[in-house]
Amino acid sequence: MAKEKFNNKYRIQSARLNGWNYSGAGWYFVTICTQDRLNYFGEIKNDKMRLSKIGEMAKQYWLAIPRHFPFVKLDEFIVMPNHIHGIVIIVDNHRDEAMPRLYQGKHPQMAKISPKPKSLPVIVGSFKSICAKKIHEYDLAFTWQSRFYDHIIRNEKSLNNIRQYVIDNPKKLGLDRNNQNNLIN
């Protein structure tokens, strides 16, 4: 894979599926991790997640997503010690403007690589932003990993498997790839 350059600097390729409309209706499984997978959100006790104050805040802002994005519904989710798993459903996202506003600045290529309005990256980015802002009032050290993982859910079997994975996640923390103890240094 050839590395792309922008403004004469290499940039990281997008993790999003090339050609997929992330602002269109769809079901998405999302994983958002803390920087260095540090355990800010609580701990697992007896196979149950026990949220810290910061974990409660993350849960509160996750549940608030549909208030800020009325075209979004949430399905199964869990706040884990160092990450959040959730199913985000974009149900109706008709644009309410005649012409989309595209980046018009000095570098027109930015329109191609910038998140589109009302898209999954904008939804997740907004969630991460408000969480970080409010959590910093309590703990200045908190940071998110810069990106997030998503999986497009394409059928009911996949949806049910993902729901079960989310529900079982606290019981399987020892096997989870987001478990800090499973990282290779």
N, C-alpha and C positions, 0 to 999 in steps of 0.2 A: 504494500500500500504506500503510495507516494504521500509524503508529508506536504500539507498545504501551507502556504505562506500568506500572511496578511500584513501589509505595511512593512514588508521585508523581514518579518519575524515568523517563525514557525508557530502554528497554533495547534491545539489539541483537537482532534476530530470529534465531532458530535457523537454521543452515544445513542442518539435517537435513530430510529429506522428511517433510512433515506427514502424520501418520497411519500411517507405517511403524513396525513394531515392531523397533527396533534391538537388542532382546535375543533375538529369535527367530532360528532357523536362517537363514543367508544367507551370501553371498559379498560382500565389500566391498573395493574398491580405495581405499586410504587414502594421503594425502599429508600429511606433517607437516613444517613449515618452522621454521627458526630465526628468531628475531626479526630483522627488517630483512634477512633472508636472508644473514646473514653466514656465511662459509665456515669453520665450525668442524670439519667432519668429514673434511677432507682435500682432495685435488685430483685433477683428471683429467690423466693423463699417457698419451700414445699411446692414446687412447680407452679407457683403463682407469681405474677409480677406485682411488686410493691413499689408504687410510684413515690419518688421524692417530690419535693416542692417544685423543682424544675420539670419533672416528669408530668406532674399535674398541669403545669402551665402548657407544656407541649400538647397534652391531651385536649385542654380547653381550646387552644387555637386550631387544632386539627378539626374539632367538632364545629368550629365557627366558619370553616371554609365555605359552606353553602350560603351563609348569610352575605358573604362578600362576592360570591360567584353564584348567582341564582340558577345558573344552568348546570350546576354540579350537584351530584348526590354522592354520599359516602356509603360504602358497604362495610364489610368486616375490616377491622384495623386493630393494631396493638402497639402500644408504646413499650419498647424493650429497654434494657439498661443503656444501650448506646445507639439504638436505631429505632425507626418507626416503619412498620409495614402497614400498608393500607390499600384498599381498593377504591379508586376514584372513578366515578362515572360522569362523563360529559354527556348530558342528555339532550340539550337543545341549545345550540350556540349560533343562532342566526345573527349575522352582523346587523347592527342597527345604524350603519353608516353607508352612504352611497359609494364612497371610495375608501378603501383601507388606507390609512396613513402609513406610508413607507418612509424609512430613513432617507433623508434628503441631504445629508451633510457632505463633508469633504470626501468620504469614502463610501461610494454607493454600494460596494459589496457588503457593507454592514447589514443592508436590508435582507440579504440572503441568509446570513448567519445569526441574526438577532431573533429572539423568541417572538412569535407572532401573538398579537392580542388574543386574549381569551383561550390560550393554549395551555396544555399540561405544564410545560416549563414555566409559564407565567404564574399559574396556580401554585405550583410547588415553590417557586421563588418567593412569592408573596408570603406563603406560610412560613418559610425559613426566615424571611426578613423580620416579620412581626415577632416570631419566637425569639430570635436573637436580640432584637431591641428590648423586649420585655425581660428576658432572662438576664441580660446584662445589668439590669437594675438590681438584680439579686447576686449574680456571679459574673464578673467581667471576663473570666477565663473561658467561658463557653464559646465554642465555635462549631459550625457545621462543616462537614466534608464539602468540598466545592461543588460536587455534582450529585446526581441521584440516579438510581437504577429504576428503569421501568420495563414492564412486560405488557404487551398488548394482549388482552384476554379475548380470544376469538371464538370460544365455544363454551357450552355449559359444563362439560366435563372438566375443562381447564379451570373454569370459575370455581367449581366445587372443590377441586384439588387445592387451589390457592386459598380458598376460605378455610379449609381444614389445616393447611400449613400455618396460616396466621393463628388460628385457635390453638394449635399444638405447639407453637413456637416457644412458650415458656418451659414446657416439658423437655424440649429438645435443644436448649441453649448450648449444651456441651458440644453439639454437632453443628451448630449454626456457623456459617462462614463469617458472620458479622461479630462473633464472639471474640473479644480481645485476646483470649487465651489461645485461639486457633490461628492467630496471625503468625506468619513466618517472618522473622526479623532479617 
